[in-house]
Amino acid sequence: QKVVLATGNAGKVRELADLLGNFGLDVVAQTELGVESAEETGLTFIENAVLKARHAAQITGLPAIADDSGLAVDVLGGAPGIYSARYAGIDATDQQNLEKLLATLKDVPDEQRKARFHCVLVYMRHAEDPTPLVCHGSWEGQITREAAGAGGFGYDPIFFVPTEGKTAAELTRDEKRAISHRGQALKLLLEAMKNG
Ligand code: ITT
């Protein structure tokens, strides 16, 4: 079964594609099919994931899987949240976003630096699918004072995972996937897809 992965984010593709492939899906990233990113006008991770999956399904005629995710920082009232990719501006790089967050939290003491990643994965069988599969995972951590580690993507170098004693960027891909927001959402999605 061919499925389009409705993301332009290479980090997400790395963390999702091989397990979906092992599950028996023939995964193609939307960029390989020339699909441009959908406009993310939703106000929730769920809405944005549905928008992205629907857009890719519409253009390709294939079933689609989308990932909407982000980082919610307690002391910022859950920001940057759904705006995580655009935190430092509309075309901001991961590095710029991460630096803006470190600067914003400069005077915040260690015990107030709690944060969590969220990931919503959506599977749509076709663009008009009225009952998409929707799965959510979250991951608790703490924002560091400086970046560490070269793995992962996005905010991983400043996301300290207390259970591992390392940042997310210091974990291997398999270690991250075993516990991350995306790994959890993916496990739920594969179970849901198995059941129809
Ligand atoms: P697509 O919409 O094309 O999938 P995107 O990068 O724009 O790609 P989002 O709108 O979902 O994706 O934004 C997600 C943001 O959250 C982005 O800034 C990521 O770097 C960050 N993020 C999500 N998952 C992450 C993870 O596992 N590690 C670090 N940062 C993550």
Boltz pocket constraint, residues with backbone or C-beta under 6 A from the ligand:
constraints:
  - pocket:
      binder: B
      contacts: [[A, 6], [A, 7], [A, 8], [A, 9], [A, 12], [A, 37], [A, 40], [A, 52], [A, 67], [A, 68], [A, 69], [A, 70], [A, 71], [A, 81], [A, 82], [A, 84], [A, 85], [A, 86], [A, 94], [A, 97], [A, 117], [A, 118], [A, 152], [A, 153], [A, 154], [A, 155], [A, 156], [A, 168], [A, 180], [A, 182]]
      max_distance: 6.0
